[in-house]
């Protein structure tokens, strides 16, 4: 994964710079999400890795699947990825692009995994607390993991806050084993 990210980074940075110059951060985000979804499709992934499929065929097929949602710059970007055998990196490129966009817009994405579904008030309180701590607006992505037993685990960038019952039990167990 780290190797893929390293290879994908220059492409993500290049497309991000282009999007900034065009004033189309949101539009490029949507394009990349679409392209990443197409590239992640198992049937498409098989075609991407097939040496019998030529670059022109692959670029044309991708263009057809994207339709009018891909402008000339988008088509050129896809052609460059195909030419350099990097089309399979679109999911990583899209993810890195989103990170750069969030950074530029002063927003950080935070993953909240809780033992039970969170209500709107709880989500808002978590977002406000993280905004205060991180100094940026926060976009929450919430999911449920009943294995946490209680509480929640929050990940925002390099910050990890483990307030789960399972985490507390593990820390207590480790302390007792010392």
Backbone as ProteinMPNN parsed JSONL, in Angstrom:
{"seq_chain_A": "XXXXXXXXXXXXXXXXXXXXXXXXXXXXXXXXXXXXXXXXXXXXXXXXXXXXXXXXXXXXXXXXXXXXXXXXXXXXXXXXXXXXXXXXXXXXXXXXXXXXXXXXXXXXXXXXXXXXXXXXXXXXXXXXXXXXXXXXXXXXXXXXXXXXXXXXXXXXXXXXXXXXXXXXXXXXXXXXXX", "coords_chain_A": {"N_chain_A": [[0.827, -1.198, 0.0], [1.903, 1.275, 0.831], [3.84, 1.625, -1.109], [2.267, 1.88, -3.422], [0.986, 4.268, -2.798], [3.153, 6.013, -2.765], [3.9, 5.964, -5.464], [1.57, 6.939, -6.601], [1.365, 9.524, -5.626], [2.763, 11.753, -7.102], [1.084, 12.003, -9.345], [-1.369, 12.625, -8.186], [-0.701, 15.063, -7.01], [-0.106, 16.576, -9.291], [-2.591, 16.649, -10.659], [-4.06, 17.927, -8.734], [-2.85, 20.47, -8.633], [-3.517, 21.341, -11.205], [-6.313, 21.399, -10.965], [-6.571, 23.4, -9.032], [-5.561, 25.608, -10.469], [-7.509, 25.798, -12.421], [-9.649, 26.384, -10.868], [-11.374, 24.394, -10.05], [-11.741, 22.508, -7.92], [-13.759, 20.95, -6.654], [-15.085, 19.808, -8.866], [-13.041, 18.258, -10.031], [-12.66, 16.514, -7.956], [-15.034, 15.047, -8.012], [-14.776, 13.891, -10.569], [-12.469, 12.308, -10.241], [-13.347, 10.554, -8.241], [-15.33, 9.158, -9.613], [-13.77, 7.981, -11.676], [-12.041, 6.436, -10.108], [-13.85, 4.636, -9.007], [-14.641, 3.268, -11.301], [-12.174, 2.15, -12.114], [-11.774, 0.457, -9.98], [-13.604, -1.513, -10.3], [-14.03, -4.981, -10.634], [-14.134, -6.219, -13.207], [-13.131, -4.218, -14.865], [-10.633, -3.906, -13.704], [-9.46, -6.299, -14.446], [-9.23, -5.875, -17.188], [-7.493, -3.705, -17.201], [-5.12, -4.846, -16.343], [-4.589, -6.551, -18.433], [-2.468, -7.566, -20.94], [-3.181, -7.818, -23.591], [-4.946, -5.86, -24.228], [-4.842, -2.84, -25.787], [-3.32, 0.44, -25.314], [-4.777, 2.548, -26.508], [-7.301, 1.369, -26.796], [-7.996, 0.921, -24.113], [-7.95, 3.526, -23.068], [-9.968, 4.649, -24.657], [-12.192, 3.064, -23.903], [-12.404, 3.734, -21.204], [-12.973, 6.434, -21.464], [-15.489, 6.266, -22.71], [-17.003, 5.046, -20.678], [-16.965, 7.025, -18.738], [-18.174, 9.082, -20.037], [-19.647, 12.283, -20.683], [-18.764, 13.39, -18.375], [-16.126, 13.666, -18.143], [-13.844, 16.004, -18.992], [-11.685, 17.533, -21.519], [-9.164, 17.818, -20.281], [-9.405, 15.877, -18.306], [-9.603, 13.558, -19.854], [-7.072, 13.594, -21.011], [-5.543, 13.226, -18.724], [-6.305, 10.626, -17.968], [-5.354, 9.266, -20.231], [-2.612, 9.678, -19.897], [-2.169, 8.243, -17.526], [-2.808, 5.663, -18.442], [-0.86, 5.317, -20.419], [1.438, 5.245, -18.862], [1.086, 2.964, -17.406], [-0.435, 3.22, -15.011], [-3.08, 3.317, -14.42], [-4.464, 1.642, -12.708], [-3.932, 2.765, -10.284], [-5.746, 4.693, -9.691], [-7.688, 4.734, -7.493], [-5.979, 5.273, -5.275], [-4.831, 7.672, -6.126], [-7.094, 9.307, -6.195], [-7.735, 9.319, -3.474], [-5.466, 10.573, -2.327], [-5.689, 13.016, -3.601], [-8.052, 13.965, -2.448], [-7.179, 14.312, 0.172], [-5.319, 16.39, -0.187], [-7.036, 18.362, -1.137], [-8.741, 18.713, 1.068], [-6.895, 19.674, 2.909], [-6.159, 22.088, 1.666], [-8.574, 23.417, 1.775], [-8.869, 23.722, 4.426], [-10.015, 21.707, 5.929], [-10.435, 18.725, 7.767], [-10.683, 15.22, 7.617], [-12.356, 13.013, 9.711], [-12.518, 9.856, 11.157], [-14.952, 8.152, 12.855], [-15.521, 5.545, 14.886], [-17.906, 3.83, 16.512], [-19.479, 2.082, 19.279], [-22.204, 2.031, 19.196], [-24.786, 3.43, 17.075], [-24.383, 6.922, 16.392], [-26.091, 9.84, 17.482], [-27.365, 12.935, 16.037], [-26.735, 15.119, 17.718], [-24.587, 14.102, 19.197], [-22.726, 13.661, 17.173], [-22.313, 16.292, 16.337], [-21.211, 17.418, 18.643], [-18.813, 15.975, 18.864], [-17.573, 16.773, 16.467], [-17.285, 19.54, 16.945], [-15.581, 19.513, 19.181], [-13.292, 18.307, 18.075], [-12.697, 20.213, 16.143], [-11.962, 22.359, 17.725], [-9.687, 21.291, 18.934], [-8.021, 20.641, 16.752], [-7.991, 22.87, 15.172], [-9.228, 23.198, 12.725], [-11.936, 22.849, 10.344], [-14.044, 19.979, 10.567], [-14.832, 16.97, 8.963], [-16.963, 14.387, 9.527], [-16.834, 10.857, 9.374], [-18.791, 8.342, 10.092], [-19.071, 5.138, 11.637], [-20.18, 1.89, 12.792], [-19.046, -0.404, 15.215], [-19.696, -3.058, 16.918], [-18.04, -4.605, 18.411], [-16.469, -2.987, 19.939], [-17.533, -2.718, 22.405], [-18.272, -0.503, 23.985], [-18.267, 3.117, 23.968], [-15.995, 4.947, 21.779], [-13.759, 5.124, 18.915], [-11.644, 7.481, 17.548], [-10.244, 8.749, 14.611], [-8.218, 11.104, 13.184], [-6.335, 12.327, 10.823], [-3.085, 12.146, 11.999], [-3.843, 11.828, 14.564], [-5.15, 9.749, 17.061], [-7.758, 8.778, 19.031], [-8.621, 6.694, 21.472], [-11.326, 5.847, 22.975], [-12.723, 3.644, 23.621], [-14.397, 0.903, 25.261], [-13.26, -1.573, 24.867], [-10.631, -0.851, 24.194], [-9.826, 0.285, 26.621], [-9.911, -1.95, 28.294], [-7.918, -3.498, 27.077], [-5.653, -1.859, 27.516], [-5.57, -1.885, 30.313], [-5.161, -4.619, 30.762], [-2.63, -4.945, 29.571], [-1.13, -3.339, 31.296], [-1.333, -4.782, 33.666], [0.054, -7.072, 33.013], [2.675, -6.325, 32.988]], "CA_chain_A": [[0.0, 0.0, 0.0], [2.764, 2.455, 0.906], [4.48, 1.769, -2.415], [1.25, 2.428, -4.324], [0.781, 5.667, -2.429], [4.34, 6.745, -3.212], [3.827, 6.079, -6.92], [0.383, 7.729, -6.949], [1.473, 10.903, -5.127], [3.025, 12.79, -8.109], [-0.101, 12.163, -10.193], [-2.368, 13.343, -7.382], [-0.24, 16.445, -6.869], [-0.236, 17.246, -10.591], [-4.0, 16.913, -10.95], [-4.51, 18.919, -7.751], [-2.377, 21.779, -9.112], [-4.351, 21.687, -12.356], [-7.646, 21.737, -10.448], [-6.453, 24.717, -8.392], [-5.413, 26.609, -11.533], [-8.801, 25.91, -13.102], [-10.692, 26.715, -9.899], [-12.33, 23.29, -10.139], [-11.403, 21.473, -6.94], [-14.906, 20.057, -6.451], [-15.335, 19.067, -10.106], [-12.014, 17.23, -10.165], [-12.93, 15.526, -6.919], [-16.095, 14.184, -8.542], [-14.211, 13.12, -11.691], [-11.559, 11.287, -9.727], [-14.138, 9.54, -7.538], [-15.942, 8.342, -10.663], [-12.716, 7.19, -12.318], [-11.566, 5.451, -9.13], [-14.882, 3.593, -8.912], [-14.558, 2.472, -12.531], [-10.923, 1.386, -12.073], [-11.88, -0.538, -8.909], [-14.513, -2.565, -10.731], [-13.236, -6.179, -10.935], [-14.034, -6.456, -14.651], [-12.22, -3.21, -15.407], [-9.296, -4.219, -13.185], [-8.943, -7.377, -15.292], [-8.846, -5.268, -18.464], [-6.331, -2.844, -16.964], [-3.945, -5.705, -16.241], [-4.509, -7.449, -19.585], [-1.532, -7.053, -21.945], [-3.788, -7.882, -24.929], [-5.721, -4.635, -24.426], [-3.936, -1.739, -26.107], [-3.519, 1.708, -24.609], [-5.874, 3.301, -27.137], [-8.555, 0.692, -26.443], [-8.258, 1.149, -22.695], [-8.284, 4.946, -22.923], [-11.283, 4.834, -25.279], [-13.198, 2.423, -23.062], [-12.543, 4.561, -20.006], [-13.667, 7.646, -21.904], [-16.9, 5.918, -22.938], [-17.648, 4.794, -19.39], [-17.098, 8.306, -18.023], [-19.075, 9.939, -20.809], [-19.366, 13.723, -20.711], [-18.286, 13.84, -17.058], [-14.681, 13.838, -18.266], [-13.511, 17.02, -19.993], [-10.461, 17.249, -22.269], [-8.069, 17.628, -19.321], [-9.633, 14.584, -17.671], [-9.242, 12.52, -20.832], [-5.608, 13.606, -21.114], [-5.028, 12.64, -17.487], [-6.512, 9.177, -18.085], [-4.419, 8.784, -21.256], [-1.277, 9.669, -19.275], [-2.133, 7.103, -16.602], [-2.781, 4.437, -19.246], [0.449, 5.266, -21.076], [2.453, 4.925, -17.855], [0.628, 1.784, -16.657], [-0.797, 3.664, -13.669], [-4.534, 3.447, -14.329], [-4.896, 0.902, -11.525], [-3.673, 3.568, -9.081], [-6.756, 5.748, -9.56], [-8.233, 4.869, -6.129], [-4.987, 5.934, -4.422], [-4.716, 9.052, -6.607], [-8.295, 10.014, -5.729], [-7.625, 9.493, -2.017], [-4.447, 11.599, -2.081], [-6.268, 14.281, -4.061], [-9.005, 14.399, -1.418], [-6.397, 14.802, 1.308], [-4.773, 17.702, -0.573], [-8.169, 19.291, -1.212], [-9.17, 18.999, 2.442], [-5.851, 20.522, 3.496], [-6.268, 23.418, 1.053], [-9.833, 24.027, 2.209], [-8.857, 23.823, 5.886], [-10.924, 20.694, 6.469], [-9.821, 17.424, 8.001], [-11.648, 14.134, 7.705], [-12.188, 12.215, 10.926], [-13.277, 8.608, 11.182], [-15.456, 7.858, 14.195], [-16.075, 4.196, 14.985], [-18.527, 3.753, 17.834], [-20.135, 0.817, 19.602], [-23.616, 2.197, 18.828], [-24.952, 4.577, 16.172], [-24.356, 8.233, 17.039], [-27.142, 10.783, 17.131], [-26.891, 14.199, 15.471], [-26.139, 15.942, 18.776], [-23.283, 13.516, 19.521], [-21.844, 13.948, 16.035], [-21.99, 17.716, 16.364], [-20.326, 17.646, 19.79], [-17.502, 15.425, 18.493], [-17.015, 17.651, 15.431], [-16.883, 20.801, 17.585], [-14.41, 19.239, 20.027], [-12.147, 18.091, 17.194], [-12.376, 21.495, 15.505], [-11.249, 23.132, 18.746], [-8.381, 20.667, 19.174], [-7.203, 20.606, 15.542], [-7.966, 24.181, 14.541], [-9.766, 23.111, 11.363], [-13.253, 22.24, 10.229], [-13.938, 18.523, 10.582], [-15.859, 16.165, 8.299], [-17.019, 13.099, 10.214], [-17.283, 9.634, 8.714], [-19.145, 7.508, 11.243], [-19.45, 3.744, 11.43], [-20.462, 1.176, 14.041], [-18.356, -1.664, 15.467], [-20.212, -3.52, 18.207], [-16.933, -5.232, 19.127], [-15.827, -2.008, 20.829], [-18.218, -2.902, 23.684], [-18.795, 0.792, 24.421], [-17.39, 4.224, 23.617], [-15.681, 5.177, 20.368], [-12.381, 5.368, 18.493], [-11.649, 8.587, 16.588], [-8.984, 8.922, 13.882], [-8.199, 12.315, 12.366], [-4.93, 12.507, 10.466], [-2.195, 11.359, 12.858], [-4.444, 11.759, 15.896], [-6.031, 8.619, 17.359], [-8.305, 8.839, 20.385], [-9.312, 5.432, 21.736], [-12.165, 5.937, 24.162], [-13.6, 2.471, 23.627], [-14.284, 0.005, 26.41], [-12.301, -2.61, 24.483], [-9.31, -0.241, 24.317], [-9.513, 0.437, 28.044], [-9.64, -3.293, 28.817], [-6.605, -3.897, 26.562], [-4.621, -1.089, 28.216], [-5.521, -2.406, 31.682], [-4.557, -5.942, 30.675], [-1.194, -4.748, 29.324], [-0.532, -2.79, 32.517], [-1.266, -5.856, 34.657], [1.026, -8.067, 32.57], [4.047, -5.797, 33.126]], "C_chain_A": [[0.862, 1.248, 0.0], [3.447, 2.7, -0.432], [3.502, 2.359, -3.425], [1.043, 3.912, -4.06], [1.947, 6.521, -2.911], [4.303, 6.971, -4.714], [2.678, 6.994, -7.327], [0.537, 9.212, -6.608], [1.771, 11.947, -6.209], [1.827, 13.039, -9.031], [-1.178, 12.956, -9.459], [-1.98, 14.809, -7.239], [-0.414, 17.222, -8.167], [-1.69, 17.593, -10.886], [-4.565, 17.926, -9.951], [-4.09, 20.324, -8.182], [-3.211, 22.256, -10.297], [-5.733, 22.133, -11.893], [-7.631, 23.104, -9.771], [-6.376, 25.823, -9.439], [-6.74, 26.864, -12.237], [-9.908, 26.383, -12.167], [-11.778, 25.656, -9.871], [-11.991, 22.163, -9.162], [-12.532, 20.466, -6.774], [-15.147, 19.193, -7.688], [-14.315, 17.949, -10.295], [-12.194, 16.141, -9.11], [-13.966, 14.521, -7.417], [-15.575, 13.311, -9.678], [-13.337, 11.983, -11.18], [-12.3, 10.193, -8.972], [-14.795, 8.594, -8.54], [-14.906, 7.42, -11.292], [-12.181, 6.108, -11.382], [-12.559, 4.305, -8.996], [-14.83, 2.684, -10.137], [-13.317, 1.583, -12.492], [-10.967, 0.278, -11.025], [-12.805, -1.695, -9.269], [-13.69, -3.79, -11.133], [-13.073, -6.455, -12.433], [-13.065, -5.469, -15.297], [-10.794, -3.49, -14.95], [-8.652, -5.331, -14.014], [-8.487, -6.832, -16.644], [-7.588, -4.416, -18.314], [-5.055, -3.678, -16.931], [-3.729, -6.624, -17.428], [-3.577, -6.877, -20.654], [-2.099, -7.079, -23.373], [-4.61, -6.64, -25.252], [-4.738, -3.484, -24.637], [-4.283, -0.471, -25.346], [-4.683, 2.501, -25.181], [-7.225, 2.705, -26.767], [-8.953, 1.021, -25.007], [-8.661, 2.603, -22.444], [-9.672, 5.22, -23.481], [-12.401, 4.26, -24.432], [-13.458, 3.257, -21.81], [-13.305, 5.837, -20.332], [-15.148, 7.406, -22.116], [-17.637, 5.732, -21.616], [-17.874, 6.084, -18.604], [-18.039, 9.259, -18.745], [-18.657, 11.393, -20.765], [-18.899, 14.262, -19.358], [-16.767, 14.046, -17.044], [-14.406, 14.858, -19.362], [-12.19, 16.645, -20.676], [-9.266, 17.02, -21.341], [-8.188, 16.271, -18.626], [-9.246, 13.437, -18.587], [-7.73, 12.436, -20.99], [-4.966, 12.968, -19.883], [-5.147, 11.117, -17.534], [-5.536, 8.592, -19.096], [-2.995, 8.701, -20.698], [-1.139, 8.488, -18.322], [-2.04, 5.787, -17.365], [-1.395, 4.253, -19.852], [1.552, 4.841, -20.109], [2.092, 3.72, -16.989], [0.289, 2.117, -15.209], [-2.308, 3.79, -13.474], [-5.083, 2.745, -13.089], [-4.678, 1.661, -10.218], [-4.721, 4.649, -8.857], [-7.376, 5.84, -8.167], [-7.264, 5.59, -5.185], [-4.819, 7.403, -4.82], [-5.894, 9.871, -6.098], [-8.217, 10.285, -4.229], [-6.615, 10.587, -1.669], [-4.942, 12.974, -2.508], [-7.214, 14.835, -2.997], [-8.281, 14.936, -0.186], [-5.844, 16.195, 1.018], [-5.879, 18.75, -0.622], [-8.622, 19.695, 0.193], [-8.172, 19.929, 3.126], [-5.971, 21.951, 2.969], [-7.513, 24.155, 1.53], [-9.922, 24.146, 3.726], [-9.795, 22.848, 6.562], [-10.133, 19.406, 6.684], [-10.934, 16.388, 8.143], [-11.335, 13.314, 8.951], [-13.097, 10.993, 10.851], [-13.667, 8.337, 12.628], [-16.101, 6.477, 14.151], [-16.61, 4.061, 16.399], [-19.214, 2.408, 18.027], [-21.611, 0.841, 19.216], [-23.721, 3.382, 17.872], [-25.006, 5.891, 16.955], [-25.519, 9.087, 16.563], [-26.529, 12.069, 16.59], [-26.19, 15.062, 16.509], [-24.746, 15.426, 19.139], [-22.271, 13.797, 18.413], [-21.373, 15.4, 16.074], [-21.003, 18.024, 17.495], [-18.909, 17.143, 19.488], [-16.825, 16.344, 17.479], [-16.513, 18.963, 16.033], [-15.635, 20.611, 18.447], [-13.155, 19.052, 19.176], [-11.721, 19.386, 16.513], [-11.561, 22.355, 16.465], [-9.818, 22.603, 18.91], [-7.451, 20.776, 17.967], [-7.109, 21.947, 14.824], [-8.451, 24.19, 13.106], [-11.186, 22.573, 11.411], [-13.07, 20.735, 10.088], [-15.124, 17.909, 9.853], [-15.841, 14.796, 8.956], [-17.502, 11.999, 9.284], [-17.531, 8.647, 9.842], [-19.499, 6.091, 10.821], [-19.612, 3.089, 12.801], [-19.671, -0.126, 14.072], [-18.768, -2.117, 16.864], [-19.136, -4.191, 19.051], [-16.191, -4.277, 20.051], [-16.387, -2.084, 22.244], [-18.872, -1.624, 24.195], [-17.82, 1.873, 24.001], [-17.141, 4.326, 22.127], [-14.179, 5.311, 20.171], [-12.457, 6.427, 17.405], [-10.265, 8.685, 15.961], [-9.118, 10.152, 12.996], [-6.744, 12.623, 12.044], [-4.072, 11.59, 11.313], [-2.753, 11.159, 14.263], [-5.355, 10.538, 16.017], [-6.453, 8.743, 18.818], [-9.112, 7.563, 20.588], [-10.044, 5.547, 23.064], [-13.115, 4.761, 24.245], [-13.373, 1.636, 24.878], [-13.26, -1.088, 26.105], [-10.869, -2.086, 24.624], [-8.884, -0.095, 25.763], [-9.166, -0.91, 28.673], [-8.257, -3.756, 28.352], [-5.479, -3.156, 27.278], [-4.458, -1.587, 29.657], [-4.825, -3.762, 31.711], [-3.048, -5.833, 30.466], [-0.486, -4.227, 30.569], [-0.366, -3.878, 33.575], [-0.215, -6.898, 34.297], [2.468, -7.597, 32.729], [4.663, -6.192, 34.41]], "O_chain_A": [[0.589, 2.186, -0.749], [3.616, 3.847, -0.845], [3.868, 3.243, -4.199], [0.939, 4.711, -4.992], [1.745, 7.629, -3.408], [4.64, 8.057, -5.187], [2.799, 7.746, -8.294], [-0.095, 10.061, -7.236], [1.083, 12.967, -6.242], [1.592, 14.174, -9.448], [-1.816, 13.839, -10.031], [-2.83, 15.694, -7.335], [-0.819, 18.384, -8.152], [-1.988, 18.708, -11.315], [-5.457, 18.701, -10.297], [-4.885, 21.261, -8.106], [-3.568, 23.431, -10.381], [-6.261, 23.134, -12.378], [-8.575, 23.881, -9.92], [-7.041, 26.852, -9.315], [-7.055, 27.996, -12.604], [-10.992, 26.744, -12.626], [-12.956, 25.966, -9.693], [-11.96, 20.994, -9.547], [-12.289, 19.259, -6.754], [-15.385, 17.99, -7.574], [-14.669, 16.831, -10.67], [-11.904, 14.972, -9.366], [-13.802, 13.31, -7.267], [-15.896, 12.124, -9.746], [-13.452, 10.842, -11.63], [-11.922, 9.024, -9.053], [-14.815, 7.379, -8.34], [-15.137, 6.218, -11.426], [-11.901, 4.991, -11.817], [-12.166, 3.144, -8.884], [-14.962, 1.466, -10.015], [-13.396, 0.395, -12.802], [-10.276, -0.732, -11.162], [-12.787, -2.737, -8.613], [-12.738, -3.655, -11.903], [-12.005, -6.876, -12.876], [-12.276, -5.839, -16.166], [-9.85, -3.328, -15.724], [-7.446, -5.311, -14.257], [-7.474, -7.276, -17.184], [-6.725, -4.407, -19.192], [-4.02, -3.25, -17.442], [-2.776, -7.403, -17.434], [-3.861, -5.819, -21.215], [-1.551, -6.431, -24.265], [-4.935, -6.393, -26.413], [-3.91, -3.194, -23.773], [-5.381, -0.324, -24.808], [-5.485, 3.062, -24.434], [-8.173, 3.428, -26.462], [-10.104, 1.357, -24.73], [-9.601, 2.873, -21.697], [-10.465, 5.933, -22.866], [-13.442, 4.893, -24.259], [-14.607, 3.456, -21.415], [-14.173, 6.266, -19.572], [-15.975, 8.24, -21.748], [-18.762, 6.205, -21.454], [-18.866, 6.212, -17.887], [-18.631, 10.143, -18.126], [-17.468, 11.71, -20.805], [-18.665, 15.462, -19.216], [-16.202, 14.535, -16.066], [-14.699, 14.608, -20.531], [-11.646, 15.567, -20.435], [-8.45, 16.131, -21.585], [-7.184, 15.6, -18.388], [-8.634, 12.462, -18.151], [-7.169, 11.345, -21.092], [-3.966, 12.257, -19.992], [-4.207, 10.403, -17.183], [-4.95, 7.538, -18.851], [-2.262, 7.759, -20.997], [-0.111, 7.81, -18.313], [-1.282, 4.897, -16.981], [-0.827, 3.162, -19.802], [2.493, 4.153, -20.502], [2.721, 3.484, -15.957], [0.674, 1.394, -14.29], [-2.758, 4.32, -12.458], [-6.056, 3.204, -12.491], [-5.175, 1.253, -9.169], [-4.595, 5.443, -7.925], [-7.578, 6.955, -7.687], [-7.686, 6.425, -4.384], [-4.681, 8.272, -3.96], [-5.718, 10.994, -5.625], [-8.592, 11.364, -3.771], [-6.881, 11.43, -0.812], [-4.65, 13.977, -1.856], [-7.182, 16.025, -2.685], [-8.727, 15.907, 0.425], [-5.895, 17.078, 1.875], [-5.683, 19.889, -0.199], [-8.855, 20.872, 0.466], [-8.561, 20.858, 3.835], [-5.893, 22.909, 3.738], [-7.502, 25.378, 1.67], [-10.929, 24.615, 4.256], [-10.313, 23.124, 7.644], [-9.273, 19.05, 5.879], [-11.987, 16.661, 8.719], [-10.182, 12.969, 9.205], [-14.28, 11.091, 10.525], [-12.814, 8.298, 13.515], [-17.101, 6.268, 13.465], [-15.859, 4.166, 17.369], [-19.493, 1.692, 17.066], [-22.201, -0.204, 18.941], [-22.844, 4.246, 17.858], [-25.595, 5.964, 18.033], [-25.886, 9.061, 15.388], [-25.317, 12.269, 16.675], [-25.162, 15.672, 16.216], [-23.829, 16.216, 19.364], [-21.114, 14.126, 18.677], [-20.194, 15.694, 15.871], [-20.07, 18.806, 17.313], [-17.926, 17.807, 19.818], [-15.642, 16.657, 17.614], [-15.438, 19.443, 15.671], [-14.738, 21.454, 18.441], [-12.088, 19.568, 19.509], [-10.529, 19.632, 16.326], [-10.59, 22.998, 16.066], [-8.867, 23.378, 19.012], [-6.246, 20.978, 18.122], [-6.246, 22.137, 13.967], [-8.117, 25.099, 12.346], [-11.593, 21.931, 12.379], [-12.062, 20.272, 9.554], [-16.274, 18.279, 10.092], [-14.814, 14.117, 8.945], [-18.444, 12.179, 8.512], [-16.589, 8.171, 10.476], [-20.136, 5.871, 9.791], [-19.235, 3.655, 13.827], [-19.626, -0.86, 13.085], [-18.254, -1.621, 17.866], [-19.293, -4.334, 20.263], [-15.372, -4.71, 20.861], [-15.777, -1.568, 23.18], [-19.948, -1.687, 24.791], [-16.661, 1.58, 23.706], [-17.942, 3.867, 21.311], [-13.429, 5.572, 21.111], [-13.23, 6.299, 16.455], [-9.25, 8.702, 16.657], [-10.018, 10.233, 12.161], [-6.006, 13.122, 12.893], [-4.303, 10.382, 11.346], [-2.193, 10.404, 15.057], [-6.226, 10.321, 15.174], [-5.617, 8.805, 19.719], [-10.154, 7.368, 19.961], [-9.459, 5.368, 24.132], [-14.18, 4.853, 24.855], [-12.296, 1.662, 25.474], [-12.486, -1.481, 26.978], [-9.993, -2.797, 25.118], [-7.722, -0.321, 26.101], [-8.244, -1.005, 29.484], [-7.504, -4.338, 29.133], [-4.459, -3.759, 27.612], [-3.338, -1.697, 30.156], [-3.996, -4.022, 32.583], [-2.276, -6.546, 31.108], [0.639, -4.633, 30.859], [0.629, -3.894, 34.3], [0.347, -7.541, 35.184], [3.391, -8.403, 32.614], [5.808, -5.832, 34.682]]}, "name": "protein", "num_of_chains": 1, "seq": "XXXXXXXXXXXXXXXXXXXXXXXXXXXXXXXXXXXXXXXXXXXXXXXXXXXXXXXXXXXXXXXXXXXXXXXXXXXXXXXXXXXXXXXXXXXXXXXXXXXXXXXXXXXXXXXXXXXXXXXXXXXXXXXXXXXXXXXXXXXXXXXXXXXXXXXXXXXXXXXXXXXXXXXXXXXXXXXXXX"}
